[in-house]
């Protein structure tokens, strides 16, 4: 069975994949910093900022996963989750704005 292409589901899937990749990357870096941070004070100072970034992207990933699933099964709650996803993408963008 071939499902029709839904552009909003594709965009949501791209956002999900991107946020998963960033979250996993930040998690690995956080783990490495935690392992060798006791030996390097400069790395120890970076851990709180790294934790904040990892938490933001983890939240973004959870919301993106819910919105993507909602798009695939066409549930009514996909629209509030898509609005929340848009708000979170905007908030993360503002956080990293110079």
MOPAC internal coordinates of N, CA, C and O (Angstrom, degrees):
PM7 1SCF
backbone

  N    0.0000 0     0.00 0     0.00 0    0    0    0
  C    1.4503 1     0.00 0     0.00 0    1    0    0
  C    1.5211 1   108.66 1     0.00 0    2    1    0
  O    1.2310 1   120.42 1   -53.61 1    3    2    1
  N    1.2986 1   116.81 1   126.39 1    3    2    1
  C    1.4572 1   122.06 1   179.66 1    5    3    2
  C    1.5188 1   108.53 1  -100.14 1    6    5    3
  O    1.2310 1   120.98 1   -55.20 1    7    6    5
  N    1.3330 1   115.74 1   124.80 1    7    6    5
  C    1.4574 1   120.03 1   178.48 1    9    7    6
  C    1.5216 1   109.73 1   -86.95 1   10    9    7
  O    1.2310 1   120.43 1   -32.12 1   11   10    9
  N    1.3256 1   116.79 1   147.88 1   11   10    9
  C    1.4621 1   118.65 1   177.47 1   13   11   10
  C    1.5306 1   110.47 1   -68.90 1   14   13   11
  O    1.2310 1   121.17 1   -30.89 1   15   14   13
  N    1.3085 1   115.37 1   149.11 1   15   14   13
  C    1.4587 1   120.40 1   179.23 1   17   15   14
  C    1.5203 1   108.41 1   -76.41 1   18   17   15
  O    1.2310 1   121.31 1   -54.64 1   19   18   17
  N    1.3064 1   115.09 1   125.36 1   19   18   17
  C    1.4649 1   120.89 1   177.65 1   21   19   18
  C    1.5221 1   107.13 1  -110.99 1   22   21   19
  O    1.2310 1   119.84 1   -68.41 1   23   22   21
  N    1.3336 1   117.92 1   111.59 1   23   22   21
  C    1.4685 1   120.38 1  -175.32 1   25   23   22
  C    1.5245 1   113.73 1   -56.85 1   26   25   23
  O    1.2310 1   120.08 1   141.70 1   27   26   25
  N    1.3271 1   117.45 1   -38.30 1   27   26   25
  C    1.4648 1   119.48 1   179.92 1   29   27   26
  C    1.5258 1   110.84 1   -67.94 1   30   29   27
  O    1.2310 1   119.93 1   146.22 1   31   30   29
  N    1.3176 1   117.73 1   -33.78 1   31   30   29
  C    1.4679 1   120.62 1   176.23 1   33   31   30
  C    1.5244 1   110.44 1   -67.93 1   34   33   31
  O    1.2310 1   120.21 1   143.06 1   35   34   33
  N    1.3252 1   117.21 1   -36.94 1   35   34   33
  C    1.4632 1   120.58 1   178.18 1   37   35   34
  C    1.5310 1   110.30 1   -65.21 1   38   37   35
  O    1.2310 1   120.51 1   133.96 1   39   38   37
  N    1.3287 1   116.63 1   -46.04 1   39   38   37
  C    1.4697 1   120.48 1   179.44 1   41   39   38
  C    1.5223 1   110.52 1   -63.28 1   42   41   39
  O    1.2310 1   120.45 1   138.00 1   43   42   41
  N    1.3223 1   116.75 1   -42.00 1   43   42   41
  C    1.4660 1   120.70 1   178.18 1   45   43   42
  C    1.5242 1   110.63 1   -64.31 1   46   45   43
  O    1.2310 1   120.30 1   141.02 1   47   46   45
  N    1.3218 1   117.03 1   -38.98 1   47   46   45
  C    1.4656 1   120.73 1   177.06 1   49   47   46
  C    1.5237 1   112.06 1   -64.45 1   50   49   47
  O    1.2310 1   120.48 1   141.38 1   51   50   49
  N    1.3205 1   116.68 1   -38.62 1   51   50   49
  C    1.4630 1   120.31 1   176.63 1   53   51   50
  C    1.5232 1   110.44 1   -64.48 1   54   53   51
  O    1.2310 1   120.35 1   136.43 1   55   54   53
  N    1.3281 1   116.93 1   -43.57 1   55   54   53
  C    1.4693 1   120.46 1   176.97 1   57   55   54
  C    1.5267 1   110.74 1   -62.85 1   58   57   55
  O    1.2310 1   120.31 1   140.30 1   59   58   57
  N    1.3229 1   117.01 1   -39.70 1   59   58   57
  C    1.4660 1   120.73 1   178.26 1   61   59   58
  C    1.5231 1   110.82 1   -63.00 1   62   61   59
  O    1.2310 1   120.28 1   131.15 1   63   62   61
  N    1.3154 1   117.06 1   -48.85 1   63   62   61
  C    1.4617 1   120.32 1  -179.26 1   65   63   62
  C    1.5167 1   112.33 1   -62.14 1   66   65   63
  O    1.2310 1   120.71 1   139.05 1   67   66   65
  N    1.3210 1   116.25 1   -40.95 1   67   66   65
  C    1.4593 1   120.30 1   179.13 1   69   67   66
  C    1.5242 1   111.11 1   -65.59 1   70   69   67
  O    1.2310 1   120.40 1   135.27 1   71   70   69
  N    1.3308 1   116.85 1   -44.73 1   71   70   69
  C    1.4608 1   118.91 1  -178.71 1   73   71   70
  C    1.5290 1   111.81 1   -68.89 1   74   73   71
  O    1.2310 1   119.93 1   146.40 1   75   74   73
  N    1.3303 1   117.74 1   -33.60 1   75   74   73
  C    1.4697 1   120.38 1   175.80 1   77   75   74
  C    1.5249 1   109.91 1   -64.02 1   78   77   75
  O    1.2310 1   120.48 1   134.73 1   79   78   77
  N    1.3304 1   116.70 1   -45.27 1   79   78   77
  C    1.4654 1   120.48 1  -179.48 1   81   79   78
  C    1.5230 1   111.44 1   -62.58 1   82   81   79
  O    1.2310 1   120.14 1   136.42 1   83   82   81
  N    1.3244 1   117.35 1   -43.58 1   83   82   81
  C    1.4652 1   120.22 1   179.58 1   85   83   82
  C    1.5206 1   110.68 1   -66.71 1   86   85   83
  O    1.2310 1   120.32 1   137.99 1   87   86   85
  N    1.3334 1   117.00 1   -42.01 1   87   86   85
  C    1.4658 1   120.68 1   179.44 1   89   87   86
  C    1.5260 1   111.20 1   -61.72 1   90   89   87
  O    1.2310 1   120.27 1   134.68 1   91   90   89
  N    1.3290 1   117.08 1   -45.32 1   91   90   89
  C    1.4643 1   119.86 1   179.37 1   93   91   90
  C    1.5280 1   111.17 1   -65.63 1   94   93   91
  O    1.2310 1   120.45 1   139.53 1   95   94   93
  N    1.3222 1   116.75 1   -40.47 1   95   94   93
  C    1.4593 1   120.21 1   177.73 1   97   95   94
  C    1.5214 1   111.90 1   -61.96 1   98   97   95
  O    1.2310 1   120.41 1   134.46 1   99   98   97
  N    1.3261 1   116.82 1   -45.54 1   99   98   97
  C    1.4646 1   120.16 1   177.94 1  101   99   98
  C    1.5235 1   111.34 1   -65.34 1  102  101   99
  O    1.2310 1   120.54 1   143.32 1  103  102  101
  N    1.3288 1   116.57 1   -36.68 1  103  102  101
  C    1.4614 1   119.95 1   178.05 1  105  103  102
  C    1.5144 1   112.35 1   -64.08 1  106  105  103
  O    1.2310 1   120.33 1   139.14 1  107  106  105
  N    1.3220 1   116.97 1   -40.86 1  107  106  105
  C    1.4613 1   120.68 1   178.52 1  109  107  106
  C    1.5285 1   110.42 1   -66.37 1  110  109  107
  O    1.2310 1   120.46 1   136.03 1  111  110  109
  N    1.3204 1   116.73 1   -43.97 1  111  110  109
  C    1.4671 1   119.95 1   178.56 1  113  111  110
  C    1.5276 1   110.47 1   -63.58 1  114  113  111
  O    1.2310 1   120.47 1   138.76 1  115  114  113
  N    1.3236 1   116.70 1   -41.24 1  115  114  113
  C    1.4673 1   120.03 1   177.68 1  117  115  114
  C    1.5163 1   111.07 1   -61.90 1  118  117  115
  O    1.2310 1   119.81 1   139.07 1  119  118  117
  N    1.3223 1   117.97 1   -40.93 1  119  118  117
  C    1.4547 1   121.48 1   178.08 1  121  119  118
  C    1.5298 1   111.27 1   -64.14 1  122  121  119
  O    1.2310 1   120.31 1   136.66 1  123  122  121
  N    1.3210 1   117.01 1   -43.34 1  123  122  121
  C    1.4655 1   120.46 1   179.01 1  125  123  122
  C    1.5212 1   110.75 1   -65.21 1  126  125  123
  O    1.2310 1   120.45 1   137.12 1  127  126  125
  N    1.3350 1   116.74 1   -42.88 1  127  126  125
  C    1.4715 1   119.45 1   177.49 1  129  127  126
  C    1.5223 1   110.71 1   -62.51 1  130  129  127
  O    1.2310 1   120.61 1   142.17 1  131  130  129
  N    1.3175 1   116.43 1   -37.83 1  131  130  129
  C    1.4581 1   119.94 1   179.06 1  133  131  130
  C    1.5301 1   110.46 1   -65.12 1  134  133  131
  O    1.2310 1   120.74 1   140.95 1  135  134  133
  N    1.3338 1   116.19 1   -39.05 1  135  134  133
  C    1.4677 1   120.03 1  -179.91 1  137  135  134
  C    1.5269 1   112.53 1   -65.98 1  138  137  135
  O    1.2310 1   120.19 1   134.23 1  139  138  137
  N    1.3176 1   117.24 1   -45.77 1  139  138  137
  C    1.4682 1   119.72 1  -174.76 1  141  139  138
  C    1.5211 1   112.35 1  -105.86 1  142  141  139
  O    1.2310 1   119.98 1  -175.57 1  143  142  141
  N    1.3240 1   117.64 1     4.43 1  143  142  141
  C    1.4661 1   121.30 1  -177.43 1  145  143  142
  C    1.5100 1   114.36 1   -65.83 1  146  145  143
  O    1.2310 1   119.62 1   150.45 1  147  146  145
  N    1.3243 1   118.33 1   -29.55 1  147  146  145
  C    1.4603 1   120.88 1  -179.52 1  149  147  146
  C    1.5313 1   110.65 1   -66.67 1  150  149  147
  O    1.2310 1   120.58 1   150.90 1  151  150  149
  N    1.3106 1   116.50 1   -29.10 1  151  150  149
  C    1.4601 1   120.67 1  -179.85 1  153  151  150
  C    1.5256 1   112.74 1   -85.16 1  154  153  151
  O    1.2310 1   120.35 1   158.47 1  155  154  153
  N    1.3282 1   116.93 1   -21.53 1  155  154  153
  C    1.4602 1   121.53 1  -176.34 1  157  155  154
  C    1.5295 1   109.96 1  -123.21 1  158  157  155
  O    1.2310 1   119.88 1   -75.20 1  159  158  157
  N    1.3352 1   117.84 1   104.80 1  159  158  157
  C    1.4736 1   119.80 1  -179.85 1  161  159  158
  C    1.5303 1   113.29 1   -61.59 1  162  161  159
  O    1.2310 1   119.97 1   148.38 1  163  162  161
  N    1.3314 1   117.67 1   -31.62 1  163  162  161
  C    1.4652 1   120.34 1   178.92 1  165  163  162
  C    1.5275 1   110.80 1   -63.53 1  166  165  163
  O    1.2310 1   120.19 1   141.22 1  167  166  165
  N    1.3246 1   117.25 1   -38.78 1  167  166  165
  C    1.4648 1   120.65 1   177.58 1  169  167  166
  C    1.5249 1   110.74 1   -70.73 1  170  169  167
  O    1.2310 1   120.51 1   144.05 1  171  170  169
  N    1.3064 1   116.63 1   -35.95 1  171  170  169
  C    1.4685 1   121.36 1   179.91 1  173  171  170
  C    1.5352 1   110.75 1   -59.98 1  174  173  171
  O    1.2310 1   120.61 1   143.93 1  175  174  173
  N    1.3415 1   116.43 1   -36.07 1  175  174  173
  C    1.4677 1   120.30 1   179.75 1  177  175  174
  C    1.5272 1   112.03 1   -70.63 1  178  177  175
  O    1.2310 1   119.75 1   156.96 1  179  178  177
  N    1.3094 1   118.07 1   -23.04 1  179  178  177
  C    1.4654 1   122.16 1  -177.89 1  181  179  178
  C    1.5266 1   112.95 1   -83.88 1  182  181  179
  O    1.2310 1   119.98 1   163.86 1  183  182  181
  N    1.3157 1   117.64 1   -16.14 1  183  182  181
  C    1.4699 1   120.96 1  -173.98 1  185  183  182
  C    1.5351 1   113.14 1   -61.49 1  186  185  183
  O    1.2310 1   118.00 1   136.36 1  187  186  185
  N    1.3452 1   121.42 1   -43.64 1  187  186  185
  C    1.4733 1   118.75 1   179.43 1  189  187  186
  C    1.5356 1   113.50 1   -60.88 1  190  189  187
  O    1.2310 1   120.52 1   138.65 1  191  190  189
  N    1.3193 1   116.62 1   -41.35 1  191  190  189
  C    1.4650 1   119.87 1   178.29 1  193  191  190
  C    1.5172 1   110.93 1   -65.77 1  194  193  191
  O    1.2310 1   120.94 1   138.94 1  195  194  193
  N    1.3043 1   115.80 1   -41.06 1  195  194  193
  C    1.4615 1   121.00 1   178.88 1  197  195  194
  C    1.5226 1   111.04 1   -64.96 1  198  197  195
  O    1.2310 1   120.57 1   141.00 1  199  198  197
  N    1.3247 1   116.52 1   -39.00 1  199  198  197
  C    1.4677 1   121.42 1   177.25 1  201  199  198
  C    1.5328 1   110.97 1   -62.42 1  202  201  199
  O    1.2310 1   120.99 1   137.34 1  203  202  201
  N    1.3374 1   115.72 1   -42.66 1  203  202  201
  C    1.4635 1   120.36 1   178.84 1  205  203  202
  C    1.5212 1   110.79 1   -61.75 1  206  205  203
  O    1.2310 1   120.54 1   134.28 1  207  206  205
  N    1.3165 1   116.57 1   -45.72 1  207  206  205
  C    1.4648 1   120.69 1  -179.98 1  209  207  206
  C    1.5253 1   110.95 1   -63.61 1  210  209  207
  O    1.2310 1   120.25 1   136.85 1  211  210  209
  N    1.3192 1   117.13 1   -43.15 1  211  210  209
  C    1.4625 1   120.59 1   179.39 1  213  211  210
  C    1.5306 1   110.78 1   -63.11 1  214  213  211
  O    1.2310 1   120.08 1   139.84 1  215  214  213
  N    1.3199 1   117.46 1   -40.16 1  215  214  213
  C    1.4665 1   120.73 1   179.45 1  217  215  214
  C    1.5291 1   111.23 1   -66.38 1  218  217  215
  O    1.2310 1   120.33 1   139.49 1  219  218  217
  N    1.3286 1   116.97 1   -40.51 1  219  218  217
  C    1.4671 1   120.08 1   178.71 1  221  219  218
  C    1.5258 1   111.05 1   -62.52 1  222  221  219
  O    1.2310 1   120.66 1   133.63 1  223  222  221
  N    1.3164 1   116.34 1   -46.37 1  223  222  221
  C    1.4511 1   119.07 1  -178.63 1  225  223  222
  C    1.5251 1   112.22 1   -72.80 1  226  225  223
  O    1.2310 1   119.73 1   152.18 1  227  226  225
  N    1.3271 1   118.13 1   -27.82 1  227  226  225
  C    1.4608 1   119.81 1   174.41 1  229  227  226
  C    1.5331 1   109.95 1   -65.79 1  230  229  227
  O    1.2310 1   120.59 1   136.13 1  231  230  229
  N    1.3319 1   116.48 1   -43.87 1  231  230  229
  C    1.4632 1   120.06 1   176.54 1  233  231  230
  C    1.5219 1   111.96 1   -61.45 1  234  233  231
  O    1.2310 1   120.95 1   138.08 1  235  234  233
  N    1.3259 1   115.79 1   -41.92 1  235  234  233
  C    1.4602 1   120.71 1   177.10 1  237  235  234
  C    1.5267 1   110.77 1   -61.60 1  238  237  235
  O    1.2310 1   120.45 1   140.23 1  239  238  237
  N    1.3234 1   116.75 1   -39.77 1  239  238  237
  C    1.4663 1   121.18 1   179.56 1  241  239  238
  C    1.5233 1   111.61 1   -65.49 1  242  241  239
  O    1.2310 1   120.40 1   137.74 1  243  242  241
  N    1.3171 1   116.84 1   -42.26 1  243  242  241
  C    1.4691 1   120.44 1   179.88 1  245  243  242
  C    1.5275 1   110.54 1   -62.81 1  246  245  243
  O    1.2310 1   120.52 1   134.31 1  247  246  245
  N    1.3251 1   116.62 1   -45.69 1  247  246  245
  C    1.4673 1   120.16 1  -179.84 1  249  247  246
  C    1.5318 1   110.38 1   -66.96 1  250  249  247
  O    1.2310 1   120.20 1   139.12 1  251  250  249
  N    1.3297 1   117.22 1   -40.88 1  251  250  249
  C    1.4658 1   120.23 1   178.67 1  253  251  250
  C    1.5298 1   111.23 1   -63.46 1  254  253  251
  O    1.2310 1   120.39 1   141.56 1  255  254  253
  N    1.3321 1   116.85 1   -38.44 1  255  254  253
  C    1.4663 1   119.92 1   178.44 1  257  255  254
  C    1.5284 1   110.70 1   -64.39 1  258  257  255
  O    1.2310 1   120.46 1   136.78 1  259  258  257
  N    1.3100 1   116.72 1   -43.22 1  259  258  257
  C    1.4603 1   119.99 1   177.57 1  261  259  258
  C    1.5159 1   112.24 1   -64.15 1  262  261  259
  O    1.2310 1   120.53 1   136.99 1  263  262  261
  N    1.3232 1   116.60 1   -43.01 1  263  262  261
  C    1.4662 1   120.28 1   179.10 1  265  263  262
  C    1.5261 1   111.37 1   -65.39 1  266  265  263
  O    1.2310 1   120.56 1   140.81 1  267  266  265
  N    1.3258 1   116.54 1   -39.19 1  267  266  265
  C    1.4620 1   120.29 1   179.03 1  269  267  266
  C    1.5270 1   110.75 1   -65.53 1  270  269  267
  O    1.2310 1   120.28 1   134.77 1  271  270  269
  N    1.3092 1   117.07 1   -45.23 1  271  270  269
  C    1.4619 1   120.59 1   177.52 1  273  271  270
  C    1.5322 1   110.54 1   -61.85 1  274  273  271
  O    1.2310 1   120.86 1   137.03 1  275  274  273
  N    1.3223 1   115.97 1   -42.97 1  275  274  273
  C    1.4646 1   119.90 1   177.72 1  277  275  274
  C    1.5181 1   112.59 1   -60.81 1  278  277  275
  O    1.2310 1   120.58 1   143.27 1  279  278  277
  N    1.3339 1   116.49 1   -36.73 1  279  278  277
  C    1.4596 1   120.43 1   176.71 1  281  279  278
  C    1.5313 1   111.50 1   -66.54 1  282  281  279
  O    1.2310 1   121.25 1   139.14 1  283  282  281
  N    1.3226 1   115.21 1   -40.86 1  283  282  281
  C    1.4726 1   118.40 1  -177.53 1  285  283  282
  C    1.5200 1   112.59 1   -67.60 1  286  285  283
  O    1.2310 1   120.54 1   139.57 1  287  286  285
  N    1.3373 1   116.56 1   -40.43 1  287  286  285
  C    1.4694 1   118.98 1  -177.88 1  289  287  286
  C    1.5245 1   112.56 1   -97.13 1  290  289  287
  O    1.2310 1   120.94 1  -178.73 1  291  290  289
  N    1.3334 1   115.80 1     1.27 1  291  290  289
  C    1.4713 1   123.22 1   176.14 1  293  291  290
  C    1.5240 1   112.89 1    54.70 1  294  293  291
  O    1.2310 1   120.98 1  -125.20 1  295  294  293
  N    1.3223 1   115.73 1    54.80 1  295  294  293
  C    1.4586 1   121.88 1   176.82 1  297  295  294
  C    1.5322 1   109.73 1   -87.95 1  298  297  295
  O    1.2310 1   120.61 1   -22.23 1  299  298  297
  N    1.3302 1   116.43 1   157.77 1  299  298  297
  C    1.4601 1   120.44 1  -178.67 1  301  299  298
  C    1.5247 1   111.95 1   -67.54 1  302  301  299
  O    1.2310 1   119.72 1   152.25 1  303  302  301
  N    1.3348 1   118.15 1   -27.75 1  303  302  301
  C    1.4693 1   121.48 1  -175.52 1  305  303  302
  C    1.5122 1   112.63 1   -80.83 1  306  305  303
  O    1.2310 1   119.81 1  -177.27 1  307  306  305
  N    1.3243 1   117.97 1     2.73 1  307  306  305
  C    1.4655 1   119.18 1   178.33 1  309  307  306
  C    1.5226 1   111.10 1   -67.70 1  310  309  307
  O    1.2310 1   120.04 1   147.89 1  311  310  309
  N    1.3323 1   117.53 1   -32.11 1  311  310  309
  C    1.4659 1   120.12 1  -177.59 1  313  311  310
  C    1.5195 1   112.51 1   -67.87 1  314  313  311
  O    1.2310 1   118.62 1   133.85 1  315  314  313
  N    1.3460 1   120.24 1   -46.15 1  315  314  313
  C    1.4727 1   118.23 1   174.90 1  317  315  314
  C    1.5265 1   112.68 1   -62.45 1  318  317  315
  O    1.2310 1   120.24 1   143.30 1  319  318  317
  N    1.3402 1   117.15 1   -36.70 1  319  318  317
  C    1.4621 1   119.23 1   178.37 1  321  319  318
  C    1.5268 1   111.65 1   -68.76 1  322  321  319
  O    1.2310 1   119.98 1   143.17 1  323  322  321
  N    1.3143 1   117.64 1   -36.83 1  323  322  321
  C    1.4626 1   119.92 1   176.10 1  325  323  322
  C    1.5274 1   111.14 1   -65.50 1  326  325  323
  O    1.2310 1   120.67 1   141.55 1  327  326  325
  N    1.3327 1   116.32 1   -38.45 1  327  326  325
  C    1.4694 1   119.83 1   176.31 1  329  327  326
  C    1.5294 1   110.32 1   -64.70 1  330  329  327
  O    1.2310 1   120.25 1   137.67 1  331  330  329
  N    1.3194 1   117.12 1   -42.33 1  331  330  329
  C    1.4610 1   121.00 1   177.42 1  333  331  330
  C    1.5262 1   110.80 1   -64.95 1  334  333  331
  O    1.2310 1   120.11 1   140.70 1  335  334  333
  N    1.3187 1   117.40 1   -39.30 1  335  334  333
  C    1.4606 1   121.47 1   177.31 1  337  335  334
  C    1.5216 1   110.60 1   -61.79 1  338  337  335
  O    1.2310 1   120.27 1   135.78 1  339  338  337
  N    1.3107 1   117.09 1   -44.22 1  339  338  337
  C    1.4592 1   121.02 1   177.97 1  341  339  338
  C    1.5276 1   110.64 1   -62.25 1  342  341  339
  O    1.2310 1   120.68 1   137.83 1  343  342  341
  N    1.3143 1   116.31 1   -42.17 1  343  342  341
  C    1.4688 1   120.79 1   178.17 1  345  343  342
  C    1.5344 1   110.98 1   -63.20 1  346  345  343
  O    1.2310 1   120.20 1   137.27 1  347  346  345
  N    1.3246 1   117.23 1   -42.73 1  347  346  345
  C    1.4645 1   120.50 1  -179.96 1  349  347  346
  C    1.5216 1   112.30 1   -68.02 1  350  349  347
  O    1.2310 1   120.04 1   140.99 1  351  350  349
  N    1.3252 1   117.52 1   -39.01 1  351  350  349
  C    1.4680 1   120.25 1   176.55 1  353  351  350
  C    1.5217 1   109.48 1   -62.21 1  354  353  351
  O    1.2310 1   120.51 1   138.05 1  355  354  353
  N    1.3273 1   116.63 1   -41.95 1  355  354  353
  C    1.4566 1   121.17 1   177.43 1  357  355  354
  C    1.5275 1   111.05 1   -63.94 1  358  357  355
  O    1.2310 1   120.16 1   136.80 1  359  358  357
  N    1.3429 1   117.29 1   -43.20 1  359  358  357
  C    1.4715 1   121.64 1  -179.54 1  361  359  358
  C    1.5272 1   111.42 1   -64.93 1  362  361  359
  O    1.2310 1   119.97 1   138.00 1  363  362  361
  N    1.3265 1   117.67 1   -42.00 1  363  362  361
  C    1.4570 1   121.00 1   178.36 1  365  363  362
  C    1.5333 1   109.71 1   -65.39 1  366  365  363
  O    1.2310 1   120.76 1   139.94 1  367  366  365
  N    1.3238 1   116.16 1   -40.06 1  367  366  365
  C    1.4557 1   119.77 1   176.10 1  369  367  366
  C    1.5101 1   112.68 1   -60.95 1  370  369  367
  O    1.2310 1   120.70 1   138.29 1  371  370  369
  N    1.3313 1   116.26 1   -41.71 1  371  370  369
  C    1.4664 1   120.05 1   177.39 1  373  371  370
  C    1.5374 1   111.93 1   -66.43 1  374  373  371
  O    1.2310 1   120.87 1   144.34 1  375  374  373
  N    1.3118 1   115.95 1   -35.66 1  375  374  373
  C    1.4709 1   120.09 1   179.65 1  377  375  374
  C    1.5196 1   111.04 1   -62.47 1  378  377  375
  O    1.2310 1   120.35 1   141.48 1  379  378  377
  N    1.3241 1   116.93 1   -38.52 1  379  378  377
  C    1.4545 1   120.97 1  -177.72 1  381  379  378
  C    1.5279 1   113.14 1   -93.92 1  382  381  379
  O    1.2310 1   119.96 1  -179.41 1  383  382  381
  N    1.3198 1   117.67 1     0.59 1  383  382  381
  C    1.4532 1   120.80 1   178.09 1  385  383  382
  C    1.5313 1   109.31 1   -65.30 1  386  385  383
  O    1.2310 1   119.70 1   -45.45 1  387  386  385
  N    1.3213 1   118.18 1   134.55 1  387  386  385
  C    1.4832 1   119.75 1  -175.14 1  389  387  386
  C    1.5162 1   114.19 1   -64.30 1  390  389  387
  O    1.2310 1   120.10 1   180.00 1  391  390  389

